[in-house]
Amino acid sequence: MMLKRIFAGLIAVAITASMVPAMVFADEAENGTKETTAVEENETKEEEKKPAAEDKKPAEEEKKSEDKKDEEASEVKGAAPSEADKVAEQAAKKKKKQPFSYNWNGTTLTISGDCKMPSWKINEIPWNSYKKDIKKVVIKKGITSITSYAFNDCENLTSVTIPSTVKTIGDEAFSGTALTSVSIPNGVKSIGNSAFRHIATLKKANIPASVTSMEPWVFAETGLTDVTISNGVKTLAKGTFYDCNYLEKVTIPSSVTTIENQVFEYCDILKSVKIPYGVKTIGDYAFCDCAKLKVITIPSSVTYLGSNCFECSGLEMLYLSSDLYCDMRKSNPAAFAGIDINAVGKFLNANYMIVNGKTASVKYKKLKKKNQTISTSKLFDFSLRGQGSMIFTKKSGSKKITVNRTSGKITVKKKLKKGTYKIKVKVLATGNDTYRDSGWKTVNITIKVK
């Protein structure tokens, strides 16, 4: 019995001992589970956070991208002002338009501005009170016109600088000054009435090709000995060189078609004047009282002579066409008043010219690269060449084929297609002191592009 109780006690102790680790283990397991769950929860939270963070990253990147775009946009927006600034800068670099102004230092008058000179009445010109003291005038670039009477009667003015920006010179602008020479710049288009009149000291003048209009009396009563008139002027207006007592020689440009009344009247020592073919009208008293003028040739292009053209001149020989002579005897016999036309009149001899056209070729390969020029000898066959200069004028044909007026050379323009081209050209021998013009001859020329 006793042994049973001991044995039962031992079994109870053993059972109790075996249960303690299990409980501990269970507790530990339970705690471990709890800890694991917490970790897992933390990990879950972290995992949840991660997508949020990952979501946040694109958002941040998107925001940065948007910020960058905003910056770029602001830069783009800033570009417009920048361009405007550039334009403004460029405009600022350009000379700003300045109003009219003038400066007087005691001897020199300087005119400035980006404009026309103002128009004043002759008694309201601002430098009138000291105009007798003006010796030099400098007109700065930018001034576009010299107003009428601007320097009229500045009797001690000996030098003037005219810029290329000037387009017009007004009436009597320099009349009554003491200029010795005047160089009118290329760019001036018109010269007003008596602009340089009454300047006894003026010896030399140059008129550029830009001048197309000259009013009457421009150089009247000056001391001119040398004058150059470039091609451009179509009319020598009334009295242009009236009473120029020192003018010996004048070459009239080929652009002139009309010589008006009194152009050379009282040019006492004028010995030579060449009238070009192309002049059609010579006005009243044009060469009246030119005592030293011994010989003059009137080209056959002239169809009208005014009254008293050569009165009181020193003419010993007047060459003119018989047609003009006959016409004037009928329509205006006063044209020869003051001269013995039977003694001095010399009819221009007939000017014979025989000319035919040729056929010329151009290589297409060369024409593809540049224009091709054909010499006169390959285009025209002169059996008899007329007297005087030659004039060639295209009458018809392709626009890509041009004819040089003085040389007769033909230029075929680049890229003209292959083919045969026919053109008509009018040819004239202008004649000379003893020969009239030949009259226009029309010739046919063939150009082959192959």
C-alpha positions as CSV (number, residue, x, y, z in Angstrom):
1,M,0.0,0.0,0.0
2,M,2.8,2.2,1.0
3,L,4.6,1.3,-2.2
4,K,1.5,2.1,-4.3
5,R,1.3,5.6,-2.7
6,I,5.0,6.3,-3.3
7,F,4.7,5.0,-6.9
8,A,1.6,7.2,-7.5
9,G,3.4,10.2,-6.1
10,L,6.3,9.6,-8.3
11,I,4.0,9.3,-11.3
12,A,2.3,12.5,-10.4
13,V,5.6,14.3,-10.0
14,A,6.7,12.9,-13.4
15,I,3.5,14.0,-15.0
16,T,3.8,17.5,-13.5
17,A,7.4,17.8,-14.6
18,S,6.5,16.8,-18.1
19,M,3.7,19.3,-18.3
20,V,5.8,22.4,-17.2
21,P,8.0,22.5,-20.4
22,A,4.9,22.0,-22.5
23,M,3.2,24.9,-20.8
24,V,6.3,27.0,-21.1
25,F,6.6,25.9,-24.7
26,A,2.9,26.7,-25.2
27,D,3.4,30.1,-23.6
28,E,6.5,30.7,-25.7
29,A,4.7,29.5,-28.7
30,E,1.8,31.7,-27.9
31,N,4.2,34.6,-27.3
32,G,6.1,33.7,-30.4
33,T,2.9,33.7,-32.3
34,K,2.1,37.0,-30.9
35,E,5.6,38.4,-31.8
36,T,5.4,36.9,-35.2
37,T,2.0,38.4,-35.8
38,A,3.4,41.8,-34.7
39,V,6.3,41.5,-37.0
40,E,4.1,40.3,-39.7
41,E,1.8,43.2,-39.0
42,N,4.8,45.5,-39.1
43,E,6.0,43.9,-42.3
44,T,2.5,44.2,-43.7
45,K,2.4,47.8,-42.7
46,E,5.8,48.3,-44.2
47,E,4.6,46.5,-47.3
48,E,1.6,48.7,-47.4
49,K,3.8,51.7,-46.9
50,K,6.0,50.6,-49.7
51,P,3.4,50.9,-52.4
52,A,2.4,54.2,-50.9
53,A,6.0,55.3,-51.0
54,E,6.3,53.8,-54.5
55,D,3.1,55.6,-55.4
56,K,4.6,58.7,-53.8
57,K,7.7,58.5,-55.9
58,P,6.0,58.7,-59.3
59,A,3.9,61.5,-57.8
60,E,7.0,63.3,-56.7
61,E,8.6,62.6,-60.1
62,E,5.5,63.8,-61.8
63,K,5.5,66.9,-59.6
64,K,9.2,67.4,-60.5
65,S,8.4,66.9,-64.1
66,E,5.5,69.3,-63.9
67,D,7.9,71.8,-62.1
68,K,10.4,71.3,-64.8
69,K,7.7,71.8,-67.5
70,D,6.6,74.9,-65.6
71,E,10.2,76.1,-65.6
72,E,10.6,75.3,-69.3
73,A,7.2,77.0,-69.9
74,S,8.3,80.0,-68.0
75,E,11.5,79.9,-70.0
76,V,9.5,79.7,-73.2
77,K,7.3,82.4,-72.0
78,G,10.4,84.4,-71.3
79,A,11.6,83.7,-74.8
80,A,9.1,86.0,-76.4
81,P,10.3,89.0,-74.4
82,S,13.9,87.8,-75.2
83,E,13.1,87.9,-78.9
84,A,11.4,91.2,-78.4
85,D,14.5,92.4,-76.5
86,K,16.7,91.3,-79.4
87,V,14.5,93.2,-81.9
88,A,14.6,96.2,-79.5
89,E,18.3,95.8,-79.3
90,Q,18.7,95.7,-83.0
91,A,16.4,98.6,-83.4
92,A,18.4,100.5,-80.7
93,K,21.5,99.8,-82.6
94,K,20.1,101.3,-85.7
95,K,20.3,105.1,-85.7
96,K,17.2,106.5,-84.1
97,K,15.4,109.0,-86.3
98,Q,16.6,112.4,-85.3
99,P,14.7,115.7,-85.8
100,F,16.1,118.5,-87.9
101,S,18.8,120.5,-86.1
102,Y,21.6,122.8,-87.0
103,N,24.8,124.0,-85.4
104,W,26.8,127.2,-86.1
105,N,30.4,127.6,-84.9
106,G,31.2,130.9,-86.5
107,T,32.3,129.7,-89.9
108,T,30.7,126.3,-90.5
109,L,27.0,125.5,-90.5
110,T,26.3,121.8,-89.8
111,I,22.8,120.4,-90.7
112,S,21.7,117.2,-89.0
113,G,18.6,114.9,-88.8
114,D,16.8,112.0,-90.4
115,C,14.3,114.0,-92.3
116,K,13.6,116.7,-94.9
117,M,14.8,120.2,-94.3
118,P,11.9,122.3,-93.2
119,S,10.4,124.7,-95.8
120,W,10.8,128.3,-94.9
121,K,9.8,131.6,-96.5
122,I,13.0,133.2,-97.8
123,N,12.9,135.8,-95.0
124,E,12.4,133.2,-92.2
125,I,15.5,131.0,-92.8
126,P,17.0,130.6,-89.3
127,W,20.6,131.5,-90.3
128,N,19.6,134.6,-92.2
129,S,21.2,136.9,-89.6
130,Y,24.7,135.5,-90.1
131,K,24.5,134.0,-93.6
132,K,27.2,136.4,-94.9
133,D,29.6,134.7,-92.4
134,I,28.9,131.1,-93.5
135,K,32.0,129.7,-95.3
136,K,31.3,126.0,-95.2
137,V,28.1,123.9,-95.0
138,V,28.2,120.3,-93.9
139,I,24.9,118.4,-94.4
140,K,25.0,115.1,-92.5
141,K,23.8,111.8,-93.7
142,G,20.1,111.4,-93.0
143,I,18.9,114.7,-94.5
144,T,16.7,113.8,-97.5
145,S,16.2,117.2,-99.1
146,I,17.7,120.6,-99.4
147,T,14.9,123.1,-99.2
148,S,14.4,126.0,-101.6
149,Y,16.5,129.2,-100.9
150,A,18.3,127.3,-98.0
151,F,21.7,129.0,-98.7
152,N,20.6,131.6,-101.2
153,D,22.9,134.6,-101.2
154,C,25.4,133.1,-98.7
155,E,28.0,135.1,-100.6
156,N,31.0,133.7,-98.8
157,L,30.0,130.0,-98.9
158,T,32.8,128.2,-100.8
159,S,32.3,124.6,-99.8
160,V,29.3,122.3,-99.3
161,T,29.1,118.6,-98.5
162,I,25.9,116.9,-99.8
163,P,25.3,113.3,-98.5
164,S,23.9,110.4,-100.6
165,T,20.6,110.5,-98.6
166,V,19.6,113.7,-100.3
167,K,17.0,113.1,-103.0
168,T,16.0,116.7,-104.0
169,I,17.7,120.1,-104.2
170,G,15.2,122.9,-104.1
171,D,14.9,126.1,-106.1
172,E,17.8,128.6,-105.7
173,A,19.2,126.4,-102.9
174,F,22.8,127.6,-103.6
175,S,22.1,130.6,-105.9
176,G,24.4,133.6,-105.3
177,T,27.1,131.7,-103.3
178,A,30.8,131.5,-103.9
179,L,31.1,127.7,-104.5
180,T,34.0,126.7,-106.8
181,S,32.8,123.2,-107.5
182,V,29.8,121.0,-106.8
183,S,29.7,117.2,-106.8
184,I,26.1,116.1,-106.7
185,P,25.9,112.6,-105.1
186,N,24.4,109.6,-106.8
187,G,21.0,109.4,-105.2
188,V,19.8,112.9,-106.0
189,K,16.8,112.7,-108.4
190,S,15.8,116.3,-109.0
191,I,17.4,119.7,-109.1
192,G,15.2,122.7,-108.7
193,N,14.9,126.0,-110.7
194,S,18.1,128.1,-110.6
195,A,19.6,125.9,-107.9
196,F,23.2,127.0,-108.7
197,R,22.5,130.1,-110.7
198,H,24.5,133.3,-110.4
199,I,27.7,131.6,-109.1
200,A,30.6,133.3,-111.0
201,T,33.2,131.2,-109.1
202,L,31.6,127.8,-110.0
203,K,34.0,126.1,-112.4
204,K,33.2,122.4,-112.2
205,A,30.0,120.4,-111.8
206,N,29.1,116.7,-111.9
207,I,25.6,115.5,-112.5
208,P,25.1,111.8,-111.7
209,A,22.9,109.2,-113.5
210,S,20.4,109.3,-110.7
211,V,19.3,112.8,-111.7
212,T,16.3,112.5,-114.0
213,S,14.9,116.0,-113.7
214,M,16.5,119.4,-113.9
215,E,14.4,122.5,-113.8
216,P,15.2,125.6,-115.8
217,W,18.3,127.8,-115.3
218,V,20.1,125.4,-113.0
219,F,23.6,126.5,-114.0
220,A,22.8,129.8,-115.7
221,E,25.3,132.6,-115.3
222,T,28.0,130.6,-113.7
223,G,31.7,130.3,-114.4
224,L,31.5,126.7,-115.5
225,T,34.4,125.4,-117.6
226,D,33.9,121.7,-117.0
227,V,30.5,119.9,-116.7
228,T,29.8,116.2,-116.7
229,I,26.2,115.1,-117.4
230,S,25.7,111.4,-116.9
231,N,23.0,109.3,-118.6
232,G,19.7,109.9,-116.8
233,V,18.5,113.3,-117.7
234,K,16.0,113.3,-120.5
235,T,15.5,117.0,-120.9
236,L,18.0,119.9,-120.8
237,A,15.5,122.5,-119.4
238,K,15.2,126.1,-120.5
239,G,18.4,128.1,-119.9
240,T,20.3,125.3,-118.2
241,F,23.7,126.8,-119.3
242,Y,22.5,130.2,-120.2
243,D,25.3,132.8,-120.2
244,C,28.0,130.5,-119.1
245,N,30.8,132.6,-120.6
246,Y,33.6,130.2,-119.8
247,L,32.1,126.9,-121.1
248,E,34.0,125.7,-124.1
249,K,32.8,122.1,-124.6
250,V,29.7,120.1,-123.7
251,T,28.9,116.4,-124.4
252,I,25.1,115.8,-124.1
253,P,24.3,112.3,-122.9
254,S,22.4,109.9,-125.0
255,S,19.5,109.9,-122.6
256,V,18.5,113.4,-123.6
257,T,15.7,113.7,-126.1
258,T,14.8,117.4,-125.7
259,I,17.0,120.5,-125.7
260,E,14.7,123.3,-124.6
261,N,14.8,127.1,-125.3
262,Q,17.9,129.1,-124.6
263,V,19.9,126.2,-123.2
264,F,23.3,127.5,-124.5
265,E,22.3,131.1,-125.3
266,Y,25.2,133.5,-124.7
267,C,27.8,130.8,-124.2
268,D,30.3,133.1,-125.8
269,I,33.3,130.7,-126.1
270,L,31.4,127.5,-126.6
271,K,33.4,125.8,-129.4
272,S,32.1,122.2,-129.4
273,V,28.8,120.6,-128.6
274,K,28.0,117.0,-129.5
275,I,24.3,116.3,-129.9
276,P,23.6,112.6,-129.7
277,Y,21.4,110.5,-131.9
278,G,18.1,110.3,-130.1
279,V,17.5,114.0,-129.6
280,K,14.2,114.9,-131.3
281,T,13.6,118.6,-130.4
282,I,15.8,121.6,-130.2
283,G,14.1,124.7,-128.8
284,D,14.1,128.5,-129.6
285,Y,17.4,130.3,-129.3
286,A,19.1,127.1,-128.1
287,F,22.5,128.1,-129.6
288,C,21.9,131.8,-130.1
289,D,24.9,134.1,-129.6
290,C,27.4,131.3,-129.4
291,A,30.0,133.4,-131.2
292,K,32.8,130.7,-131.2
293,L,30.6,127.8,-132.4
294,K,31.8,127.1,-135.9
295,V,30.5,123.6,-136.7
296,I,27.5,121.7,-135.4
297,T,25.9,118.5,-136.6
298,I,22.2,118.0,-136.1
299,P,21.5,114.2,-136.0
300,S,18.8,112.9,-138.3
301,S,16.8,111.9,-135.2
302,V,15.9,115.6,-134.8
303,T,12.5,116.4,-136.2
304,Y,12.0,120.0,-135.0
305,L,14.2,123.1,-134.7
306,G,12.9,126.1,-132.8
307,S,13.0,129.7,-134.0
308,N,16.4,131.5,-134.1
309,C,18.2,128.4,-133.0
310,F,21.6,129.6,-134.4
311,E,21.1,133.4,-134.6
312,C,24.2,135.4,-134.1
313,S,26.3,132.3,-133.8
314,G,29.7,131.8,-135.5
315,L,28.5,128.9,-137.6
316,E,30.4,128.1,-140.7
317,M,29.1,124.6,-141.2
318,L,25.7,123.3,-140.2
319,Y,25.2,119.6,-140.9
320,L,21.7,118.4,-141.0
321,S,19.5,116.0,-143.0
322,S,17.8,117.3,-146.1
323,D,14.5,116.0,-144.7
324,L,14.8,118.2,-141.7
325,Y,15.8,121.2,-143.8
326,C,12.8,120.8,-146.0
327,D,10.4,120.3,-143.1
328,M,11.7,123.4,-141.3
329,R,11.6,125.6,-144.5
330,K,7.9,124.7,-144.6
331,S,6.8,124.7,-141.0
332,N,9.3,127.0,-139.2
333,P,11.6,129.0,-141.5
334,A,12.6,131.1,-138.5
335,A,14.7,128.1,-137.4
336,F,17.4,129.4,-139.7
337,A,17.0,133.1,-138.9
338,G,20.2,135.0,-138.4
339,I,22.4,132.6,-140.5
340,D,22.9,132.2,-144.3
341,I,21.7,128.6,-144.6
342,N,22.6,128.4,-148.2
343,A,26.2,129.2,-147.3
344,V,26.6,127.2,-144.2
345,G,24.1,124.4,-144.6
346,K,25.6,121.1,-145.4
347,F,23.3,118.2,-146.0
348,L,24.3,115.0,-144.5
349,N,25.4,112.4,-147.0
350,A,23.3,109.3,-147.4
351,N,24.5,106.5,-145.0
352,Y,24.2,103.1,-146.7
353,M,24.2,99.9,-144.7
354,I,23.6,96.3,-145.8
355,V,23.2,93.7,-143.1
356,N,21.7,90.2,-142.8
357,G,21.2,87.9,-139.9
358,K,23.0,84.5,-139.3
359,T,22.3,81.2,-137.6
360,A,24.2,80.6,-134.4
361,S,24.4,77.6,-132.1
362,V,24.6,77.1,-128.3
363,K,25.5,73.9,-126.5
364,Y,22.8,72.9,-124.0
365,K,25.3,71.3,-121.6
366,K,27.0,74.7,-121.1
367,L,23.6,76.5,-121.0
368,K,22.5,74.3,-118.1
369,K,25.3,75.8,-116.0
370,K,25.4,79.5,-117.0
371,N,24.3,82.1,-119.6
372,Q,25.9,82.0,-123.0
373,T,27.0,85.1,-125.0
374,I,27.3,85.0,-128.8
375,S,29.6,87.5,-130.5
376,T,28.3,90.0,-133.1
377,S,30.3,88.5,-135.9
378,K,28.4,85.2,-135.5
379,L,25.1,86.9,-135.6
380,F,25.3,89.7,-138.2
381,D,26.7,89.7,-141.7
382,F,27.5,93.3,-142.7
383,S,28.0,93.5,-146.5
384,L,28.3,97.2,-146.1
385,R,28.7,98.7,-142.6
386,G,27.1,102.1,-142.1
387,Q,28.9,105.3,-140.8
388,G,28.8,106.1,-137.1
389,S,27.9,104.1,-134.1
390,M,25.6,101.1,-134.3
391,I,22.4,100.6,-132.3
392,F,20.8,97.2,-132.0
393,T,17.2,96.7,-130.7
394,K,15.4,93.5,-130.2
395,K,12.0,93.6,-131.9
396,S,10.6,90.1,-131.1
397,G,11.6,86.6,-129.8
398,S,12.1,84.6,-126.6
399,K,12.4,86.6,-123.4
400,K,15.4,84.5,-122.5
401,I,17.3,85.8,-125.4
402,T,18.6,89.5,-125.0
403,V,20.4,91.8,-127.3
404,N,23.1,94.4,-126.2
405,R,22.1,97.8,-127.5
406,T,25.5,99.0,-128.4
407,S,27.6,95.9,-129.2
408,G,24.9,93.7,-130.7
409,K,26.0,90.7,-128.7
410,I,23.3,88.2,-127.9
411,T,23.0,86.5,-124.4
412,V,21.1,83.3,-124.2
413,K,19.9,82.8,-120.6
414,K,20.6,79.8,-118.5
415,K,18.3,76.7,-118.7
416,L,16.7,77.7,-122.0
417,K,15.3,74.4,-123.4
418,K,16.6,72.7,-126.4
419,G,15.1,73.9,-129.7
420,T,15.3,76.5,-132.5
421,Y,14.6,80.1,-131.7
422,K,14.0,82.9,-134.2
423,I,14.4,86.6,-133.2
424,K,14.1,89.9,-135.0
425,V,16.6,92.7,-134.4
426,K,16.5,96.3,-135.7
427,V,19.9,97.7,-136.6
428,L,20.9,101.4,-137.1
429,A,24.1,103.2,-138.1
430,T,23.7,106.6,-136.4
431,G,26.0,108.6,-138.8
432,N,28.5,111.3,-138.0
433,D,29.4,114.9,-138.9
434,T,28.9,114.3,-142.6
435,Y,26.6,111.3,-142.7
436,R,23.0,111.1,-141.7
437,D,21.7,107.9,-140.0
438,S,21.2,104.8,-142.1
439,G,17.6,104.2,-141.1
440,W,16.5,101.1,-139.3
441,K,17.1,97.8,-140.9
442,T,15.4,94.6,-139.5
443,V,17.2,91.3,-139.6
444,N,16.2,87.8,-138.7
445,I,18.5,85.7,-136.5
446,T,18.2,82.0,-135.7
447,I,19.6,80.5,-132.4
448,K,19.8,76.8,-132.0
449,V,20.1,75.2,-128.6
450,K,21.3,71.6,-128.9
